Amino acid sequence: MHNYKEIKVFADAVLDDARFLGDGYDFQLKSSEKYYLAEVKGVGSARGSIRFTENEYMKAQEYKDDYGLIVVSNLIELPKMTLILNPVKEIALRKQSLRQIQVTYHSDSMSW
């Protein structure tokens, strides 16, 4: 978040944090020329895979060149940021579906 200006495309951009909005991206960036949505993924070493949620994938597909994936790799040693605009087009992604069981615990109706 503090180093985004190191990415040439975002050098003059103003950043808004959107991580808690659940809209399929982490940040909104407004540069003098364009408006971008950006998703950030971390990879521990210099090589590894990333995954998109369905929501992130749909936003990337919708916004194309206005959606940027920033992969922060080599976190263990010396972090490196790589920007990929239109990641759905530029990265080979495979769809995987998982079924999860969610366990919850409920009380009886009580007076509070």
Disulfide bonds with the S-S distance in Angstrom:
none
